[in-house]
Amino acid sequence: MASRKIVLVTGGNNGIGYETVKALLESQKPYHVLMGSRSVEKAETAIEKLKAEVPETSNTVEILQVDLTSDESIEKAFEEVKGKHGYLDVLINNAGASFDPAFLAGKMSLRDCFNKAYDVNVSGTNVLTYTFIPLLLASKSTPRLIFVAGLSGMTVAAKNYFPTPPQPAGWPKKIEFETIGYRCSKTALNMLMLDWSFKLREDGVMVWGVGPGFLTTDLGGVRELALKMGTGHPSAGGRILRSVVEGERDADVGKLINKDGISPF
């Protein structure tokens, strides 16, 4: 296992995270993947699915239980990786959450919708990154730190504010697919990426923000509605994240990228 790059994918049991783990298992390059997941049971189910989908892989995967809303859980996960492996080559901050649908359904206040999104997508991601930095710095290769940006690109003064359709005058607005709490938190994540890129420059850590595209996931529990809006398969996200891990986007280090090039902030 010493020759394998050790990669931690948070939120690795589902959606883009799962497809990233799968893409790494399919790679001809050697990896040992840590599947970060809040639920061990869901991670076990995901690994059984991977065994069926990638039966011939020589790469390996193990479960790492971690909850981004818990400092204790993050510290425990760090100690586990430190004790088992002693270092980390790649950290992919993929885990994220959206509470906008819960707000629309009247199950959560607007304030909680935003605060919970920031807690997972920004605060939790930053605490996990801060905690795991010593393991990245102990990497025997060039360590890589990746933030999955989601729908964070800002289009200023545009006629089309995707995925929110044009809104007629009047109040309240009727928006079936709301994303603003999630998108604000993911835009803040871009600032986090820039900050870490600056702080780790002299340490040789390569940092990116990666926009995987508008893909079908269980984010916010609105999969069917997202499918109706034409979302792509999450495997596209897995492929672009693997391409960053494998050096295909090294020329774009320190930037927010997507499959077509550089994304605007």
C-alpha positions, 0 to 999 in steps of 0.5 A: 500500500506504500506505493498507493496515493491515499485520497480522502473523499468526503461525502463519498458514499453518494452522488458525485462523491461516490462517482469520484471514488468509483473513478479512482478505483477504475484508474490504472494509477494506484490509489487507496481511497478513504470514503468519508461518510457520516453513516457507516451503514450507507458507506458499507452499502456504497462499497458493496455497490462498488464491488459489483461495478468495479469488480476487477480493480486492484485499487482499494477503499475503506470507510472513514466515518466523519460528520462535518458538523462535529469537531469531535468527529473530525478529530477522531477521523484525523486520529484514525488516518494518522494512526493507520497511514500517517499521511494523506496525498489528496483531500477532496472536500466534496461533502455538502448539503442544501436546506433550501427545499426544506425551507420551501416545504415549511420544515425549516426557517430561512435563517436555519436554512442558511446557517445549516448550509454554511455549517456544513459547506463552509465551517465544517469543510474548513475545520476538516481541512485545517485539521487534516493539513498536517497529514497533507504536509506529510505526503511523500508526493505533491499533495493536492487539496480540492474543494467541490464548488457546486453551483457557485459561479456568479453571473452578474447582470445576466438575463438568465440566472440559472437555474432560477427562471425569470420572476414576475413582479409581486410578492411572494415569488414562486420558485419551485427549485430554490438554491440560494442558501446552498449557492451562497455557501458554495460561493463562500467556499471559493473564498476558502479555496483561495485562502488555502491556496495562498496559505499553502503556496510555500508548502507545495500544496496544490489547491483547486476549486472544481465545479463539476456541473449541474448533475443529478444527486440527492442534494436537498432531497429533490432528485426528481425535480433536478432530473426534470431540469436536465441534470447530467449523470454524476459520473461526469463530476467523478471524471473531472475530479479524477483528472485534477488528482491525476495532474491534467489540470495542473496549469490551472492550480489556484483557480476555480475550474470546470470541464470546459476551462476556468469558471468566473467567481 
